[in-house]
Amino acid sequence: MLYLYKKNDFRFNNKWMLTVLLSVLLYGIIIEILQGLLTISRSADIFDVAANLIGSLIGIYFFKSVKNKFKT
């Protein structure tokens, strides 16, 4: 998010924030599916996907809280 924030001249755009959130969520879902299909000792778990989503939302909230400090 910091890269996109700096690339857009320090403007916060909700469109790319949603894109980042959906990308991270999709990545987490794919990893869980592959984990269930390709490993023996691990299984896919919907709670891991939920934890990934919650972590992503916390990360976005944290970024929005401190984004003005990156302008210098």
C-alpha positions in Angstrom: 0.0 0.0 0.0 2.9 2.3 0.7 4.1 1.9 -2.9 0.7 2.7 -4.3 0.4 5.7 -1.9 3.7 7.1 -3.0 3.0 6.3 -6.7 -0.2 8.3 -6.6 1.5 11.4 -5.2 0.5 10.7 -1.6 -3.2 10.5 -2.3 -5.3 7.7 -0.8 -7.6 6.1 -3.3 -10.3 3.8 -2.1 -10.3 2.0 -5.5 -6.8 0.7 -5.1 -7.3 0.0 -1.4 -10.2 -2.3 -2.4 -8.0 -3.9 -5.1 -5.2 -4.6 -2.5 -7.7 -6.1 -0.1 -9.3 -8.3 -2.7 -5.9 -9.4 -4.0 -4.7 -10.4 -0.5 -8.0 -12.2 0.2 -7.8 -14.1 -3.1 -4.2 -15.0 -2.4 -5.1 -16.4 1.0 -8.0 -18.4 -0.5 -5.7 -19.9 -3.2 -3.1 -20.8 -0.6 -5.7 -22.5 1.6 -7.0 -24.5 -1.4 -3.5 -25.6 -2.4 -2.6 -26.4 1.2 -5.6 -28.8 1.3 -4.9 -30.4 -2.1 -1.1 -30.6 -2.1 0.0 -31.4 1.5 -0.6 -34.4 3.7 0.0 -32.8 7.1 -2.1 -29.7 6.6 -5.6 -29.0 5.6 -7.6 -26.1 4.3 -9.4 -24.1 6.9 -12.0 -21.4 6.5 -10.9 -19.8 9.8 -7.4 -19.2 8.2 -9.1 -17.3 5.4 -11.1 -15.3 8.0 -7.9 -14.5 9.9 -6.2 -13.4 6.7 -9.2 -11.1 6.0 -9.2 -9.6 9.5 -5.4 -9.1 9.4 -5.8 -7.3 6.0 -8.4 -5.0 7.4 -6.3 -4.2 10.4 -3.4 -3.5 8.1 -5.5 -1.1 6.0 -6.8 0.6 9.1 -3.2 1.0 10.5 -2.0 2.3 7.1 -4.8 4.9 7.0 -3.9 5.9 10.5 -0.2 6.6 9.9 -0.2 7.4 6.1 0.5 11.1 6.6 3.8 10.3 8.3 5.1 8.9 5.0 5.0 12.2 3.1 8.4 13.4 4.3 
